[in-house]
Amino acid sequence: MILVVGHKNPDSDSICGALVAAELLKARGLEAKAVRQGEINRETQHILETAGMDQPEFCDSVAGKKVWLVDYTDVAQAPDDINDAEILGIVDHHRLGDVMTVNPLEAWIWPVGCTCTILFNLFKMEQAEITRPHALLMMSAILSDTVGFASPTCTDKDKEAVQQLAEIAGVEDLDSFIKDLLIAKTNIEGLSAAELVEKDLKAYPFNGRDVVVGQVELATLEQVDGMIEALEQDLERRCQQDGLAFAAVMLTDITTANTRLLYKGEWAEKLVKHEVDGILMMAETLSRKKQGWPWLQAELV
Ligand SMILES: [Mn+2]
């Protein structure tokens, strides 16, 4: 049995991608099962409901197992005992991380907007059948990762995949499909400050220290009015508890691509010069991968 596992704090690509990759392996005649390392978010819940699919079962231990990784290649985002597993395959669209393998592996790493875009092309290459639920999973993940094609990470391959998948899934009104998805994506009602920071938090080892950067996608920054202090306190707490050099959360208005950065830690003083009236705005910043984290890396050196 091959376990197909997305990253910690799973986003929609990590969940949908794992489900779809497991399906691809099954189409090859292998035994495979998608698993998840954490709770699914509201957007993913919406996607699974739309597709009529169950969430993968929880599993954060893979020692002695055969695994495929979906949507990451960093040890920090893998199950803690990943070094005791056999990595057979990788499907990802991020920079190459630091996982190591014992044996040769199958790796599909493309610079596109979403893991599911790569998976869609693999299905086509292998002439495997794409069912309606799996088409819905893939197109939703692509639209989520590319924020409805608006992200600078979006490529023609992503647009082409969505177009063909929408046809397979019988989705005629793509605009309203995207709107429903983005409403689910930006629904933060009732979430605590800690839950918001945790929502899409990524750990990056940097200059020999640990750094975390979260991102909360919003329909308007007003959604977090009144929570700024609590969010900053939560970042401070994480720095102290986990010995982090820097902890930040990007509050991103996905309609205007404006991001407000909240940040704490020993390295925080390096960024103060960019504040205006005590607020650090990152203009034209929608993507943590392509814009937020590269900028931070340059500033934190
Ligand atoms: Mn992704």
Boltz pocket constraint, residues with backbone or C-beta under 6 A from the ligand:
constraints:
  - pocket:
      binder: B
      contacts: [[A, 13], [A, 14], [A, 71], [A, 93], [A, 113], [A, 114], [A, 115], [A, 145]]
      max_distance: 6.0
